[in-house]
Amino acid sequence: MRGQLLAIALVIAGGIAVCLLSLVNYASLNATRGQYYQQHQFADVFVSLKRAPRHLLQQVAEIPGVTRLSGRVEGGAKLEVAGFQEPVSAHLISVPETGQPDVNQLYLRQGRLPDASRSDEVTIIGSFADAHNLQLDAQLTAIINGCRQTLTIVGIAESPEFVYVIPPGGMLPDYQRFGVLWMSQAGLAPAMDMEGAFNSLVLKTAPDRPVKDVINRLDRLLDRYGSTGAYARADQFSHRFLSDELEQLKAMALIFPAIFMGVAMFLLNVVVGRLISTQREVIAILKAFGYSNRQIGWHYSQLVIAIALAGLLIGTVAGLWLGRMLGGLYMEFYRFPELLFRISPMWILILAAASLAAAWLGGWRSIRNAAALPPAEAMQPEGPAKFRITLPERLLSWVRLRQPSRMIVRQLARRPARTALSVAGIAMATAIVVVGNFQFSSVSLMVHTQFARVQKQDLTVTLTDPVNQTALYGMARQPGVLYTEGRRQVAVELVNGHRSWRTALTGLPEQAELQFVVDRQLNNVAMPPAGLLLTDYLAQALEVTPGDQLVVRVLEGKRPTLTIPVAGTTSEFLGVGAYMNLAAMNRALGEGPLVNQVLLNLEGDLADTVYRDLRDTPKVVGTNLRQAMLDSFFETLARTFLTYTFVISLLGGIIAFGVIYNTARISLAERGRDLASLRVLGYSHNEVSHILLGELAILLIIGIPLGWAIGLGLGQLVVTALQTELYRVPLIITPRTLALAANVVIASALLSGFITWLRLRKLDLVAVLKTRE
């Protein structure tokens, strides 16, 4: 039975491996994040404001609960990188004259922090340095606040504030076109007209002090200085997306192993039950010689435990190895100094206990029946089946079937319970392959929707301040620009009772041509003349439906508080957002026809000319290329997600083989005597093989479509559990996915059938036909 038992062990190993690779990455990333945050004093509260005098920091320090703080100067810049023609933007942050800030300290990979006496020195983030192969002492040309300046790189660093590096107005990392630079306070403050002032504040709070209380006091103190509102670490961009990723790993560690273990329990129940049915006489003889029910039960329990232990060993080794490999992939995505490889021994023990319990429960019913079997009854052969014309035979009476084919139909119809179990096993194998592969089609739809249907612009330009829409005409006349479209983004906090969400409210023109919002059927949604359109994920988080009133707290400009009805919902796969008619939004804000973002379509041959012009335009703070976002998607989210999916698909294929191989082998073990009898009666080897393998073929024909339906249900469970703010994977099961699942199952059946065919050829007719005494 080693082949059968190994196949079942591989199914258990698949569940253990998936669970461990998820838990290893969850534990490792969580431990790495925790240590990184602690060692480098990652802030608990963040505030952005227009301008505040530095003496105000003393009042902030006196707020109960504040333990550390750093008042900084922040700003934007445009960079020129040698050999790279596309636009590059940067986020500038000041560091104090003393070196490391008290909060959000830097991890220096190379070099040092900028000298306070030098205004042309910078330390750059490692992702940007790696993308452009920048080394120490290399020079960059920067346009800061309209002034061109040459900067010298003196250090390469990472920061807990930028584990996930996103450009302004973007939703995905773009290491080539966006970087973070740290300059000395003495160098950056004059360049940003912030001498003696600060426009960014980060602080640490005491663990026993409610963060909300500190935020309320900060808001009252900084309100007059143009504060956009303090917010906690949970709302910080980088931390929020990293937390979503960790929650997703935790969900994966629960869902997929549960599916795999369920299949393993089913297999064990079938295998142990059929094994016991072939050993009735052996059990009777053991009981006749004095073996107790407990000893018989323990004997078969040991068989189940041995299978589970083999699966546990294989799965643990594979899971730890795969977890380390996937962790290295995450390190390219998240900017940690190093990855702390962590796995709790308690989790290994829990997994061992769960796998042993699941295996034993799978075989429990059969073990109980074996233990309770009376010796006198066990010594008798099983009662003969009731031989009668079955319903399938009546339905197929008009078909002239050959005798071997009639045997197949009778065998399946006269043992409906066993047939149903076999069909269920094949269906589960098919479903697992469907679940493991539908994400590939889903990612393709995400890409098509986001970067072809929703966004049609070549370039998005973000401005420092809102400008009148008439500025679009001047930009449209520039060489290389084919079409322009303006929109406006405003930082807001959406509030519904005790639920709130910080996001950007985007005003879109009524006749938008370059960016749209779509519904669940991917049809364009017309912008209503008034009211909000919310992403369905956001509407669900705020618990609002169309017609409800939503409080909108504007976090910039005059910062009014508005009450706006929800006009409808949209469906987006990347990020979350709130949308409004641009004219209605400007009216609600009490302002004229303003925009702060411009979408452009470019003439390919003149794109470099447009990039140079934008680099020299003072009010332009950042640019985002659609193609760059697409490349970033495949290099970051899609790469990690699809790698995980590939592993699941591979393990799903192993499970499919395990299920079908056991189905074929068990059928051979149960019917070996009957098939040998047919050989003796004159049936050829091919005819006997037709009876056994034809039965398997019919089970496949019934089980595969059922597996497609089960896979659809399991897929819905997976996509529901994996929803995050960063992205939502749609449930798209294409004919290609269904065909792939069917092919994997059929290939497993062909391989299993070939092995069974070889065993039939080697069948010892004399030994099989001997009467069991």
Secondary structure, 3 states (H helix, E strand, C coil): CHHHHHHHHHHHHHHHHHHHHHHHHHHHHHHHHHHHHHHCCCCCEEEEEEEEECCHHHHHHCCCCEEEEEEECEEEEEEEECCEEEEEEEEEEEECCCCCCCCCCCEEEEECCCCCCCCCEEEEEHHHHHHHCCCCCCEEEEEECCEEEEEEEEEEEECHHHCCCCCCCCCCCCCCCEEEEEEEHHHHHHHCCCCCEEEEEEEEECCCCCHHHHHHHHHHHHHHHCCCCCEEHHHCHHHHHHHHHHHHHHHHHHHHHHHHHHHHHHHHHHHHHHHHHCCHHHHHHHHHCCCCHHHHHHHHHHHHHHHHHHHHHHHHHHHHHHHHHHHHHHHHHCCCCCCCCCCCHHHHHHHHHHHHHHHHHHHHHHHHHHHHCCHHHHHCCCCCCCCCCCHHHHHCCCCCCCHHHHHHHHHHHHCHHHHHHHHHHHHHHHHHHHHHHHHHHHHHHHHHHHHHHHECCCEEEEEEEEEECCHHHHHHCCCCEEEEEEEEEEEEEEEECCEEEEEEEEEECCCCCCECCECCCCCECCCCCCCEEEEHHHHHHHCCCCCCEEEEEECCCCCCEEEEEEEEEECCCECCCEEEEHHHHHHHCCCCCEEEEEEEEECHHHHHHHHHHHHHCCCEEEEEEHHHHHHHHHHCHHHHHHHHHHHHHHHHHHHHHHHHHHHHHHHHHHHHHHHHHHHHCCCCHHHHHHHHHHHHHHHHHHHHHHHHHHHHHHHHHHHHHCCCCCECCCCCCCHHHHHHHHHHHHHHHHHHHHHHHHHHHCCCHHHHHCCCC
